[in-house]
Amino acid sequence: MALDPLTLGAVQLRDLLASGALSAEAVTAACLKRIAQTEPQLHAWAYLDPEYALAQARALDAWRKKGASIGPLHGVPVGIKDIIDTARMPTEYGSPITKGRVPDKDAQLVARLRAAGAVIIGKTVTTEFAFMQPSASRNPHDPGHSPGGSSSGSAVAVASGQVPLAVGTQTGGSVIRPASYCGTVGFKPTYGLIGRTGVLAQSPFLDTVGVFARSVEDAALLAEVLAGHDPQDAASAPGPVPRLSKAAAEAPPLPPLLAVLRLPGAEPVMTAALDELAAALGDSAHPVDLPPGFAGAAAIRMQINQAEMAKCLFPYERRGRAFLSDEIREAIDAGNQIRARDYIAALDWRPVLNAAVDELLSRCDAILCAAAPGPAPPISENHTGSSAMNGIWTLCGTPAITLPLMADETGLPLGVQLVGRRGEDARLLRVAHWLSNHMARTPETTERETA
């Protein structure tokens, strides 16, 4: 019986491609066929060149047949968010101001993907300059609902089975929230773990590269390939790459202890689902309160975001302010009004908040909380959802991961979020792997039925 590449995760594909049981061309062709079938409804792609994608795959197949050494993603198709530079492929930032922009050099992370043998299948849709104006992408569970933002196309492409892996970015909640809405795993690693050279800068103090996948193990595989020192990124520090794949495949020595945190702003359906999940975990979960100092964290993050947007997006504003959305113009205008002393004072909050997180995590293995306020909002509401569940962790720079463990009564996903200590990405992935497996053995807790 022939293998169907679309039913396989990235780790399975990696192994089958390495052994020759599958060809990169067959896997890429299957993804392209799926895209052709679903793209008219979902709009996940900003740029796609099927012939170029197949040419990459054929070259990789020829390389393996020579007996040459292959990389950890040999032949695995990956989607790239359209704010990440790709040589000789458009990178347009979701804006008419940069329509037709074609970089002559890959972003550092794209170069890492090519070196690992990945097939760069195309560019996924982003919201305008990775901010809040909704994109054309649609939720694969119900096209009448938002996929979230700003990494909308990457979440949709993975959730709909178009590709096994995709890369996104997060400045507020742009990986964790769309993963929750679309029902995928979304992993935002520790700030600085993945280099950002060649990635649009919206807010350098906050911008973080993240990944989308179908499982914790798949997300770890991609994140480990992308991780490593980027000499041109001030947030990136020299050091060994953490063994994320190994950790994500291991069982913890003891059942993890999770601190259940109920963040303000969650909708009743999400709160009820989280309560049900905590009850199913029994002694492995205990409630905690939001640490002191976090009450103003969302406002602090937005202040930093707006001040840095005003600086980073100024060249595009100068070229065509009239072509910017109201959301972008309002954020830039607000950023221009922030005093230097207030911006610098806001930056000082990261170590203060992390000290509180570290104290909480000294008594448990990870924080368990909602990944989004609730299910994906209807398209008619014309917004990508709130980052209230995510922005505080982006401000801290801590690793976070969405797990698609729950759903509402209509079938729309409700993601749960795990948060770990800065620099302990491997430990967080191991806990996430445990939680995914644990809940897979208790199916009655994976869907919230409401009256």
C-alpha positions as CSV (number, residue, x, y, z in Angstrom):
1,M,0.0,0.0,0.0
2,A,1.4,3.4,-1.0
3,L,2.3,5.9,1.7
4,D,0.3,9.1,1.7
5,P,2.7,11.9,2.6
6,L,-0.1,14.2,3.7
7,T,-1.0,11.8,6.6
8,L,2.6,11.9,8.0
9,G,4.3,14.3,10.4
10,A,7.6,15.9,9.8
11,V,9.6,13.4,11.9
12,Q,8.0,10.5,10.0
13,L,8.6,12.2,6.7
14,R,12.3,12.9,7.6
15,D,12.9,9.2,8.3
16,L,11.1,7.9,5.2
17,L,12.9,10.4,3.0
18,A,16.2,9.6,4.5
19,S,15.7,5.9,3.8
20,G,14.4,6.4,0.3
21,A,11.0,5.0,1.1
22,L,9.6,8.3,-0.1
23,S,11.0,10.8,-2.6
24,A,11.2,14.6,-1.9
25,E,9.5,15.0,-5.3
26,A,6.5,12.8,-4.3
27,V,6.1,14.6,-0.9
28,T,6.3,18.1,-2.5
29,A,3.9,17.1,-5.3
30,A,1.4,15.8,-2.7
31,C,1.6,19.1,-0.8
32,L,1.1,21.1,-4.0
33,K,-1.9,19.0,-4.9
34,R,-3.4,19.7,-1.5
35,I,-2.7,23.4,-1.8
36,A,-4.4,23.5,-5.2
37,Q,-7.5,21.8,-3.7
38,T,-7.8,24.0,-0.6
39,E,-6.2,27.3,-1.4
40,P,-9.2,28.9,-3.1
41,Q,-11.1,28.7,0.2
42,L,-8.2,29.3,2.6
43,H,-5.8,31.8,1.1
44,A,-2.8,30.7,3.0
45,W,-0.1,31.6,0.4
46,A,1.3,35.0,-0.6
47,Y,3.6,33.4,-3.2
48,L,3.8,29.9,-4.6
49,D,6.0,28.6,-7.5
50,P,5.2,24.9,-7.9
51,E,7.9,24.4,-10.6
52,Y,10.5,25.9,-8.3
53,A,9.4,23.8,-5.4
54,L,9.5,20.6,-7.5
55,A,12.9,21.6,-8.9
56,Q,14.3,21.8,-5.3
57,A,12.8,18.4,-4.5
58,R,14.3,16.8,-7.6
59,A,17.7,18.2,-6.8
60,L,17.5,16.8,-3.2
61,D,16.5,13.4,-4.5
62,A,19.5,13.4,-6.9
63,W,21.7,14.4,-4.0
64,R,20.5,11.5,-1.8
65,K,20.9,9.0,-4.6
66,K,24.6,10.0,-4.9
67,G,25.0,8.7,-1.4
68,A,25.9,12.2,-0.1
69,S,25.2,13.1,3.5
70,I,21.8,14.7,4.0
71,G,20.4,17.2,6.5
72,P,17.8,16.7,9.2
73,L,15.0,18.2,7.1
74,H,16.0,16.6,3.8
75,G,13.0,16.8,1.4
76,V,10.5,18.1,4.0
77,P,8.4,21.1,2.6
78,V,8.3,24.2,4.8
79,G,6.2,27.4,4.4
80,I,7.9,30.7,5.2
81,K,6.0,33.8,6.6
82,D,6.1,36.6,4.1
83,I,8.1,39.0,6.3
84,I,11.1,36.6,6.1
85,D,13.6,37.2,3.2
86,T,13.9,34.6,0.6
87,A,16.4,35.0,-2.2
88,R,14.8,35.7,-5.6
89,M,11.4,35.1,-4.2
90,P,9.0,37.9,-3.3
91,T,8.9,39.1,0.4
92,E,6.3,41.8,0.5
93,Y,5.3,42.2,4.2
94,G,1.6,42.0,3.4
95,S,1.6,45.7,2.2
96,P,1.1,47.4,-1.1
97,I,3.9,49.7,-0.2
98,T,6.4,46.8,-0.6
99,K,4.6,45.1,-3.5
100,G,7.2,43.5,-5.8
101,R,10.0,43.5,-3.3
102,V,12.4,40.6,-4.1
103,P,15.4,40.1,-1.8
104,D,18.7,39.0,-3.2
105,K,19.7,37.1,-0.1
106,D,18.0,34.6,2.2
107,A,17.3,35.4,5.8
108,Q,19.7,33.6,8.2
109,L,16.9,31.2,9.2
110,V,16.1,30.4,5.6
111,A,19.7,29.7,4.9
112,R,19.7,27.2,7.8
113,L,16.6,25.5,6.3
114,R,18.2,25.1,2.9
115,A,21.4,23.7,4.6
116,A,19.2,21.2,6.4
117,G,17.7,20.1,3.1
118,A,14.2,21.6,3.5
119,V,12.1,22.4,0.4
120,I,11.1,26.1,0.6
121,I,7.7,25.6,-0.9
122,G,6.5,29.2,-0.8
123,K,5.6,32.3,1.2
124,T,2.7,32.2,3.6
125,V,0.3,35.2,4.1
126,T,1.1,37.7,6.8
127,T,-1.1,40.5,8.1
128,E,0.2,43.9,7.0
129,F,3.7,44.4,8.5
130,A,2.9,41.6,10.9
131,F,0.4,43.8,12.9
132,M,-3.3,43.6,13.5
133,Q,-5.1,44.3,10.2
134,P,-6.8,41.0,9.2
135,S,-5.4,39.2,6.1
136,A,-7.2,37.2,3.4
137,S,-6.5,33.9,5.1
138,R,-9.4,31.8,6.5
139,N,-9.7,29.3,9.3
140,P,-9.6,25.7,7.9
141,H,-12.1,24.5,10.6
142,D,-14.7,27.1,9.4
143,P,-13.8,29.7,6.7
144,G,-16.3,32.0,8.3
145,H,-13.9,32.5,11.2
146,S,-10.5,34.2,11.6
147,P,-7.3,32.2,11.6
148,G,-5.7,34.8,13.9
149,G,-2.7,36.8,13.1
150,S,-0.1,37.9,12.2
151,S,1.2,34.5,11.1
152,S,-2.2,33.6,9.6
153,G,-1.0,31.8,6.5
154,S,1.5,29.7,8.3
155,A,-1.1,28.4,10.8
156,V,-3.6,27.8,8.1
157,A,-1.1,25.9,5.8
158,V,-0.2,23.5,8.6
159,A,-3.7,23.1,10.1
160,S,-5.2,22.3,6.6
161,G,-2.5,19.7,5.8
162,Q,-0.9,21.8,3.0
163,V,2.5,21.5,4.5
164,P,3.9,19.7,7.6
165,L,5.9,22.7,8.9
166,A,5.8,26.5,8.7
167,V,7.7,29.4,10.2
168,G,6.1,32.4,11.7
169,T,6.9,35.3,14.1
170,Q,5.5,36.7,17.3
171,T,5.6,40.2,18.7
172,G,2.4,39.9,20.8
173,G,0.6,36.6,20.2
174,S,1.2,35.9,16.5
175,V,2.3,32.3,16.8
176,I,0.5,31.0,19.9
177,R,-2.9,32.6,19.1
178,P,-3.3,31.5,15.4
179,A,-2.1,28.0,16.5
180,S,-4.9,27.9,19.0
181,Y,-7.5,29.2,16.6
182,C,-6.5,26.8,13.8
183,G,-5.8,23.7,15.9
184,T,-2.0,23.2,15.4
185,V,1.0,23.1,17.7
186,G,2.6,26.6,17.8
187,F,6.0,27.0,19.5
188,K,7.5,30.4,20.4
189,P,11.0,29.7,21.8
190,T,13.0,31.8,24.2
191,Y,13.7,35.3,22.9
192,G,16.9,35.2,20.9
193,L,17.1,31.4,20.3
194,I,16.4,31.8,16.6
195,G,18.2,34.6,14.7
196,R,16.3,37.3,13.0
197,T,18.7,38.6,10.3
198,G,16.6,39.1,7.2
199,V,13.3,39.2,9.1
200,L,11.2,42.4,9.1
201,A,11.8,44.3,12.4
202,Q,8.5,45.6,13.9
203,S,9.7,45.7,17.5
204,P,13.2,44.3,18.0
205,F,12.8,44.0,21.8
206,L,9.8,41.7,21.3
207,D,10.0,40.1,17.8
208,T,10.5,36.3,18.1
209,V,10.7,33.7,15.4
210,G,8.4,30.7,16.0
211,V,7.2,27.5,14.3
212,F,4.0,25.7,13.4
213,A,3.7,21.9,13.3
214,R,1.3,19.0,13.8
215,S,3.0,17.6,16.9
216,V,5.4,18.7,19.7
217,E,8.1,16.5,18.1
218,D,7.7,18.1,14.7
219,A,7.9,21.6,16.2
220,A,11.1,20.6,18.1
221,L,12.7,19.3,15.0
222,L,12.1,22.5,13.1
223,A,13.0,24.8,16.0
224,E,16.3,22.9,16.5
225,V,17.3,23.4,12.9
226,L,16.5,27.1,13.1
227,A,18.3,27.7,16.5
228,G,21.8,28.9,16.8
229,H,23.9,32.0,17.0
230,D,23.2,34.8,14.6
231,P,26.1,37.3,14.7
232,Q,24.1,40.1,13.2
233,D,21.2,39.8,15.7
234,A,21.9,41.6,19.0
235,A,19.4,39.3,20.8
236,S,21.3,36.2,19.7
237,A,24.1,35.0,22.0
238,P,26.8,32.4,21.2
239,G,26.2,29.0,22.7
240,P,25.4,25.4,22.0
241,V,22.1,24.6,20.2
242,P,19.7,22.9,22.7
243,R,18.8,19.3,21.9
244,L,15.2,20.1,21.4
245,S,14.3,17.0,19.3
246,K,15.7,14.6,21.9
247,A,13.9,16.4,24.7
248,A,10.6,16.4,22.9
249,A,10.7,12.6,22.4
250,E,11.6,11.8,26.0
251,A,9.4,11.0,28.9
252,P,10.1,13.1,32.0
253,P,11.6,11.3,35.0
254,L,8.5,12.1,37.1
255,P,5.0,13.3,36.1
256,P,5.3,17.1,35.6
257,L,3.6,19.5,38.0
258,L,1.7,22.3,36.2
259,A,0.7,25.6,37.7
260,V,-2.8,26.4,36.3
261,L,-3.1,30.2,35.7
262,R,-6.4,31.8,34.8
263,L,-5.6,34.9,32.9
264,P,-8.0,37.8,32.8
265,G,-9.9,38.2,29.6
266,A,-10.7,34.5,28.9
267,E,-14.2,33.8,27.6
268,P,-16.4,31.5,29.6
269,V,-16.1,28.6,27.1
270,M,-12.3,28.8,27.4
271,T,-12.4,29.0,31.2
272,A,-14.7,26.0,31.5
273,A,-12.5,24.0,29.1
274,L,-9.3,24.9,31.1
275,D,-11.1,23.9,34.4
276,E,-12.1,20.6,32.9
277,L,-8.5,20.0,31.7
278,A,-7.1,20.9,35.1
279,A,-9.6,18.5,36.8
280,A,-8.5,15.7,34.4
281,L,-4.9,16.3,35.4
282,G,-5.7,15.8,39.1
283,D,-2.6,16.0,41.3
284,S,-0.5,17.1,38.4
285,A,-2.1,20.5,38.3
286,H,-2.7,23.2,41.0
287,P,-4.1,26.7,40.7
288,V,-1.8,29.8,41.1
289,D,-2.3,33.5,40.9
290,L,-0.8,35.9,38.4
291,P,2.5,37.1,40.0
292,P,2.7,40.6,41.4
293,G,3.6,43.2,38.8
294,F,1.9,41.6,35.9
295,A,-1.2,43.8,36.1
296,G,0.4,46.4,33.9
297,A,2.4,44.1,31.7
298,A,0.1,44.2,28.7
299,A,0.2,48.0,28.6
300,I,4.0,48.0,29.0
301,R,4.4,45.5,26.1
302,M,2.1,47.7,23.9
303,Q,4.1,50.8,24.8
304,I,7.4,49.1,23.7
305,N,5.7,47.8,20.6
306,Q,4.3,51.1,19.5
307,A,7.5,53.1,20.2
308,E,9.6,50.7,18.2
309,M,7.0,50.5,15.4
310,A,7.2,54.2,15.0
311,K,10.9,53.9,14.4
312,C,11.1,50.6,12.5
313,L,8.2,51.4,10.1
314,F,9.1,55.0,9.5
315,P,10.7,54.3,6.1
316,Y,7.4,52.7,4.9
317,E,5.3,55.4,6.4
318,R,7.4,58.0,4.6
319,R,7.0,56.2,1.3
320,G,3.2,55.8,1.5
321,R,1.3,56.6,4.7
322,A,-1.9,56.7,2.8
323,F,-1.4,53.0,1.9
324,L,-1.1,51.9,5.6
325,S,-4.2,50.6,7.5
326,D,-5.8,52.6,10.2
327,E,-4.4,50.1,12.8
328,I,-0.8,50.7,11.6
329,R,-1.2,54.5,11.4
330,E,-2.8,54.7,14.9
331,A,0.0,52.5,16.4
332,I,2.7,54.7,14.7
333,D,1.1,57.9,15.9
334,A,0.8,56.5,19.4
335,G,4.5,55.5,19.3
336,N,5.5,58.9,18.2
337,Q,4.0,60.4,21.4
338,I,5.8,58.1,23.8
339,R,8.6,59.8,25.8
340,A,12.1,58.4,25.7
341,R,12.1,58.0,29.5
342,D,8.9,56.1,29.5
343,Y,10.1,53.7,26.7
344,I,13.4,53.1,28.5
345,A,11.6,52.5,31.8
346,A,9.3,50.0,30.0
347,L,12.3,48.0,28.9
348,D,13.4,47.7,32.5
349,W,10.3,45.5,33.3
350,R,11.6,42.3,31.6
351,P,14.0,41.2,34.3
352,V,11.5,42.2,37.0
353,L,8.7,40.1,35.5
354,N,11.1,37.2,34.8
355,A,12.1,37.1,38.4
356,A,8.5,36.6,39.4
357,V,8.1,33.9,36.7
358,D,11.3,32.1,37.9
359,E,10.0,32.1,41.5
360,L,6.7,30.5,40.3
361,L,8.5,28.0,38.2
362,S,10.8,27.0,41.1
363,R,7.8,25.1,42.4
364,C,6.5,23.5,39.2
365,D,7.6,22.4,35.7
366,A,5.5,24.8,33.6
367,I,2.6,27.2,33.6
368,L,-0.6,26.0,32.1
369,C,-3.0,28.7,30.8
370,A,-5.3,29.5,27.9
371,A,-3.6,30.1,24.5
372,A,-6.3,32.5,23.3
373,P,-9.4,34.1,25.0
374,G,-11.7,31.7,23.3
375,P,-12.4,30.2,19.8
376,A,-11.6,32.1,16.6
377,P,-13.8,35.1,16.2
378,P,-16.0,35.4,13.1
379,I,-14.6,37.1,10.0
380,S,-17.4,39.6,10.2
381,E,-15.9,41.0,13.4
382,N,-12.9,42.2,11.3
383,H,-10.1,41.5,13.8
384,T,-7.5,38.8,14.4
385,G,-8.3,38.3,18.1
386,S,-6.7,39.5,21.4
387,S,-3.1,38.7,22.4
388,A,-4.1,39.1,26.1
389,M,-3.1,35.5,26.8
390,N,0.3,35.8,25.0
391,G,1.7,39.2,25.1
392,I,2.9,39.1,28.7
393,W,5.1,36.0,27.9
394,T,6.4,37.7,24.8
395,L,7.4,40.7,26.9
396,C,9.2,38.3,29.3
397,G,10.9,36.4,26.4
398,T,9.9,33.1,27.9
399,P,9.3,30.0,25.7
400,A,5.6,29.1,25.1
401,I,3.8,26.4,23.2
402,T,0.2,25.9,22.1
403,L,-1.3,22.4,22.2
404,P,-4.6,21.7,20.3
405,L,-6.2,19.7,23.1
406,M,-9.8,21.1,23.3
407,A,-12.7,22.4,21.1
408,D,-15.9,24.2,21.7
409,E,-19.4,22.8,20.9
410,T,-19.1,23.7,17.3
411,G,-15.8,22.1,16.7
412,L,-13.6,25.2,16.7
413,P,-10.3,24.6,18.4
414,L,-9.4,25.8,21.9
415,G,-5.7,25.7,22.4
416,V,-4.0,25.3,25.8
417,Q,-0.7,27.1,26.4
418,L,2.4,26.0,28.3
419,V,5.0,28.5,29.4
420,G,8.5,27.7,30.7
421,R,11.5,29.5,32.1
422,R,13.7,31.5,29.8
423,G,16.4,29.3,28.2
424,E,14.6,26.1,29.3
425,D,13.0,25.3,25.9
426,A,14.0,21.7,25.9
427,R,12.3,21.1,29.3
428,L,9.2,22.9,28.2
429,L,9.0,20.7,25.0
430,R,9.4,17.6,27.2
431,V,6.5,18.7,29.4
432,A,4.4,19.5,26.3
433,H,5.1,16.0,24.9
434,W,4.0,14.5,28.2
435,L,0.8,16.5,28.3
436,S,-0.1,15.7,24.7
437,N,0.3,12.0,25.3
438,H,-1.4,12.1,28.7
439,M,-4.5,13.7,27.2
440,A,-4.5,11.4,24.2
441,R,-5.2,8.6,26.7
442,T,-8.2,10.5,28.2
443,P,-10.3,11.4,25.1
444,E,-13.3,12.4,27.1
445,T,-11.4,15.6,28.2
446,T,-10.3,16.7,24.8
447,E,-13.6,18.3,23.8
448,R,-15.7,20.7,25.8
449,E,-19.4,20.0,25.4
450,T,-21.6,22.9,26.5
451,A,-25.3,23.0,27.0
